[in-house]
Amino acid sequence: MKFDYNKIFHNTETFIKDKLKRNGVMAGAMLILLAVGMLFTPKLVSITTSTNASKRELPIYCVETQKPQVALSFDAAWGNEDTQKILDILAKHEVKVTFFMTGGWIEEYPEDVKNIAQAGHDLGNHSENHKQMSQLSKQECIEEIQKPHEKVKELTGIDMFLFRPPNGNRV
């Protein structure tokens, strides 16, 4: 099913403007974040950390904050048909997100990678070939993670520090 994004965006903007008039800036800001999130199906960033007591790595799903915040991210693993439209909407609403990119996508759309970085969004690693990381050897995992990192570094000068395994698969 093909969505009419222009109609959705127009209706969303009209709804948000109406809510801003009625409920103030905070409600409007929350609605903007919610609308962008609903339209582009974001995923939670899963970062792992180790605890000294158990030496077990645990994913971080949320952090303590005094501000009402949400983290939005996009996987860039195939196609770029909507990339510029997404960037335009994010810029219009002054929203920063994380784009998790595969090596193939980086190679196929280097100008998009540069545009994403220049717009101030975080760049994240989504592996070289979107393989099941748990099925790979240690060396293959290293290569799957290192190759996209090197490509982005060469294109943008940025060292990616976030990694999202394909399919949520553990490394």
C-alpha contacts under 8 A as a table, 3 or more apart, distances in Angstrom:
res1	aa1	res2	aa2	distance
4	D	7	K	5.53
4	D	8	I	6.41
5	Y	8	I	4.93
5	Y	9	F	5.91
6	N	9	F	5.12
6	N	10	H	6.04
7	K	10	H	5.10
7	K	11	N	6.05
8	I	11	N	5.20
8	I	12	T	5.95
9	F	12	T	5.00
9	F	13	E	6.00
10	H	13	E	5.16
10	H	14	T	6.13
11	N	14	T	5.13
11	N	15	F	6.08
12	T	15	F	5.09
12	T	16	I	6.08
12	T	35	A	6.91
13	E	16	I	5.05
13	E	17	K	6.06
14	T	17	K	5.19
14	T	18	D	6.20
15	F	18	D	5.18
15	F	19	K	6.25
16	I	19	K	5.04
16	I	20	L	6.07
16	I	28	G	5.81
16	I	31	L	6.40
16	I	32	I	6.75
17	K	20	L	5.00
17	K	21	K	6.36
17	K	28	G	7.30
18	D	21	K	5.28
18	D	22	R	6.42
19	K	22	R	5.03
19	K	23	N	5.63
19	K	24	G	7.29
19	K	27	A	7.11
19	K	28	G	5.97
20	L	23	N	5.41
20	L	24	G	4.83
20	L	25	V	5.64
20	L	27	A	6.67
20	L	28	G	4.80
21	K	24	G	6.06
23	N	26	M	7.73
23	N	27	A	5.93
23	N	28	G	7.32
24	G	27	A	5.89
24	G	28	G	6.48
25	V	28	G	5.06
25	V	29	A	6.03
26	M	29	A	5.13
26	M	30	M	6.25
27	A	30	M	5.18
27	A	31	L	6.18
28	G	31	L	4.99
28	G	32	I	6.15
29	A	32	I	5.09
29	A	33	L	6.39
30	M	33	L	5.23
30	M	34	L	6.13
31	L	34	L	4.91
31	L	35	A	5.88
32	I	35	A	5.10
32	I	36	V	6.13
32	I	93	H	7.33
33	L	36	V	5.27
33	L	37	G	6.02
33	L	70	V	7.64
33	L	95	V	7.83
34	L	37	G	5.02
34	L	38	M	6.03
35	A	38	M	5.12
35	A	39	L	6.09
36	V	39	L	5.24
36	V	40	F	6.27
36	V	90	L	7.95
37	G	40	F	5.48
37	G	41	T	5.69
37	G	42	P	5.68
37	G	72	L	6.74
38	M	41	T	5.41
38	M	42	P	7.49
40	F	74	F	7.74
41	T	74	F	7.93
42	P	72	L	5.47
42	P	73	S	5.23
42	P	74	F	5.85
43	K	72	L	6.74
43	K	73	S	5.84
43	K	74	F	6.99
44	L	61	Y	6.91
44	L	71	A	7.06
44	L	72	L	7.09
44	L	73	S	7.06
45	V	60	I	7.93
45	V	61	Y	6.94
45	V	71	A	7.51
45	V	73	S	7.09
45	V	164	R	7.17
46	S	59	P	5.53
46	S	60	I	5.68
46	S	61	Y	5.92
46	S	164	R	6.78
47	I	59	P	5.18
47	I	60	I	5.17
47	I	61	Y	7.47
47	I	162	L	7.31
47	I	163	F	7.52
47	I	164	R	7.84
48	T	57	E	5.77
48	T	58	L	5.17
48	T	59	P	4.19
48	T	60	I	5.87
49	T	57	E	5.18
49	T	58	L	5.49
49	T	59	P	6.48
49	T	60	I	7.23
50	S	54	S	7.90
50	S	55	K	5.73
50	S	56	R	5.48
50	S	57	E	4.28
50	S	58	L	6.23
51	T	54	S	5.79
51	T	55	K	5.33
51	T	56	R	6.20
51	T	57	E	6.85
51	T	58	L	7.87
52	N	55	K	5.38
60	I	63	V	7.42
65	T	68	P	7.50
65	T	69	Q	7.89
71	A	97	V	6.82
72	L	96	K	7.92
72	L	97	V	5.15
72	L	98	T	6.54
73	S	97	V	5.38
73	S	98	T	4.54
73	S	99	F	5.63
73	S	100	F	7.22
74	F	97	V	7.71
74	F	98	T	6.38
74	F	99	F	4.85
74	F	100	F	6.07
75	D	99	F	5.87
75	D	100	F	4.78
75	D	101	M	6.06
75	D	126	H	7.46
76	A	79	G	7.60
76	A	80	N	7.85
76	A	99	F	6.49
76	A	100	F	5.80
76	A	101	M	4.61
76	A	102	T	6.52
76	A	105	W	6.51
77	A	101	M	5.86
77	A	102	T	5.25
77	A	104	G	7.25
77	A	105	W	5.44
77	A	126	H	7.83
77	A	130	H	7.77
78	W	105	W	6.16
79	G	105	W	7.62
80	N	83	T	5.14
80	N	84	Q	7.91
80	N	109	Y	7.44
80	N	112	D	7.95
81	E	84	Q	7.62
82	D	85	K	5.28
82	D	86	I	6.06
83	T	86	I	5.15
83	T	87	L	6.19
83	T	112	D	7.39
84	Q	87	L	4.97
84	Q	88	D	6.06
84	Q	112	D	7.90
85	K	88	D	5.05
85	K	89	I	6.22
86	I	89	I	5.22
86	I	90	L	6.12
87	L	90	L	5.12
87	L	91	A	6.05
87	L	116	I	7.36
87	L	119	A	7.82
88	D	91	A	5.12
88	D	92	K	6.07
89	I	92	K	5.05
89	I	93	H	6.33
90	L	93	H	5.32
90	L	94	E	5.80
90	L	95	V	4.94
90	L	96	K	6.75
91	A	94	E	4.79
91	A	95	V	6.27
91	A	96	K	7.95
91	A	119	A	7.76
92	K	95	V	7.91
96	K	120	G	6.98
96	K	121	H	5.34
96	K	122	D	7.68
97	V	121	H	5.43
97	V	122	D	6.30
98	T	121	H	5.76
98	T	122	D	4.48
98	T	123	L	5.71
98	T	124	G	6.49
99	F	116	I	7.90
99	F	121	H	7.27
99	F	122	D	6.33
99	F	123	L	5.22
99	F	124	G	5.72
100	F	123	L	6.12
100	F	124	G	4.17
100	F	125	N	5.19
100	F	126	H	5.18
100	F	163	F	7.53
100	F	164	R	6.89
101	M	105	W	6.35
101	M	106	I	6.58
101	M	123	L	7.42
101	M	124	G	6.16
101	M	125	N	5.39
101	M	126	H	4.99
101	M	127	S	7.34
101	M	148	P	7.73
102	T	105	W	5.27
102	T	106	I	6.28
102	T	125	N	6.50
102	T	126	H	4.84
102	T	127	S	5.09
102	T	128	E	5.09
102	T	129	N	6.43
102	T	130	H	6.72
102	T	148	P	6.41
103	G	106	I	5.05
103	G	107	E	6.26
103	G	126	H	7.80
103	G	127	S	6.38
103	G	128	E	4.11
103	G	129	N	6.43
103	G	147	K	6.73
103	G	148	P	4.54
103	G	151	K	7.30
104	G	107	E	5.15
104	G	108	E	6.07
104	G	128	E	6.46
104	G	129	N	6.65
105	W	108	E	4.99
105	W	109	Y	5.85
105	W	110	P	7.93
106	I	109	Y	5.42
106	I	110	P	5.41
106	I	113	V	6.46
106	I	148	P	7.29
106	I	151	K	7.11
106	I	152	V	7.22
107	E	110	P	5.79
107	E	151	K	7.77
109	Y	112	D	5.37
109	Y	113	V	6.56
110	P	113	V	5.05
110	P	114	K	6.36
110	P	155	L	7.25
111	E	114	K	5.04
111	E	115	N	6.10
112	D	115	N	4.92
112	D	116	I	6.03
113	V	116	I	5.21
113	V	117	A	6.27
113	V	152	V	7.63
113	V	155	L	7.82
113	V	156	T	7.90
114	K	117	A	5.14
114	K	118	Q	6.01
114	K	155	L	6.91
114	K	156	T	6.16
115	N	118	Q	5.01
115	N	119	A	6.06
116	I	119	A	5.20
116	I	120	G	6.74
116	I	121	H	5.88
116	I	123	L	7.81
117	A	120	G	5.28
117	A	121	H	5.62
117	A	122	D	6.94
117	A	123	L	6.93
117	A	156	T	7.11
118	Q	121	H	7.58
123	L	160	M	5.98
123	L	162	L	7.58
124	G	160	M	5.64
124	G	161	F	6.80
124	G	162	L	4.88
124	G	163	F	5.74
124	G	164	R	7.29
125	N	145	I	7.00
125	N	148	P	6.49
125	N	149	H	6.63
125	N	160	M	6.58
125	N	161	F	7.78
125	N	162	L	6.04
125	N	163	F	4.62
125	N	164	R	6.26
126	H	130	H	6.93
126	H	145	I	7.66
126	H	148	P	7.92
126	H	163	F	5.90
126	H	164	R	5.10
126	H	165	P	5.86
126	H	166	P	6.31
127	S	130	H	5.57
127	S	131	K	7.54
127	S	144	E	5.03
127	S	145	I	5.07
127	S	147	K	7.79
127	S	148	P	6.40
127	S	163	F	7.71
127	S	164	R	7.71
127	S	165	P	6.79
127	S	166	P	7.09
128	E	131	K	7.96
128	E	143	E	7.74
128	E	144	E	4.72
128	E	145	I	6.44
128	E	147	K	6.09
128	E	148	P	5.55
129	N	144	E	6.87
130	H	165	P	7.88
130	H	166	P	5.34
131	K	166	P	6.49
132	Q	135	Q	5.56
132	Q	136	L	7.08
132	Q	165	P	7.99
132	Q	166	P	6.46
132	Q	167	N	7.38
132	Q	169	N	6.33
133	M	136	L	5.37
133	M	141	C	6.24
133	M	165	P	6.94
133	M	166	P	7.34
133	M	169	N	6.21
133	M	170	R	6.43
133	M	171	V	5.18
134	S	169	N	6.51
134	S	170	R	5.90
134	S	171	V	5.35
136	L	139	Q	7.92
136	L	140	E	5.65
136	L	141	C	6.02
137	S	140	E	5.10
137	S	141	C	6.20
138	K	141	C	5.13
138	K	142	I	6.28
139	Q	142	I	5.06
139	Q	143	E	6.30
140	E	143	E	5.08
140	E	144	E	6.08
141	C	144	E	5.00
141	C	145	I	6.24
141	C	171	V	7.19
142	I	145	I	5.28
142	I	146	Q	5.85
143	E	146	Q	5.02
143	E	147	K	5.85
144	E	147	K	6.03
144	E	148	P	7.42
145	I	148	P	6.32
145	I	149	H	6.67
145	I	163	F	7.83
146	Q	149	H	5.11
146	Q	150	E	6.21
147	K	150	E	5.25
147	K	151	K	6.32
148	P	151	K	4.99
148	P	152	V	6.17
149	H	152	V	5.38
149	H	153	K	6.12
149	H	159	D	6.77
149	H	160	M	6.13
150	E	153	K	5.02
150	E	154	E	6.11
151	K	154	E	5.20
151	K	155	L	6.24
152	V	155	L	5.06
152	V	156	T	5.79
152	V	157	G	7.04
152	V	158	I	6.51
152	V	159	D	7.39
152	V	160	M	7.63
153	K	156	T	5.41
153	K	157	G	4.40
153	K	158	I	4.86
153	K	159	D	5.63
153	K	160	M	7.73
154	E	157	G	5.77
160	M	163	F	7.98
164	R	168	G	7.00
165	P	168	G	5.25
165	P	169	N	5.45
165	P	170	R	6.49
165	P	171	V	7.12
166	P	169	N	5.86
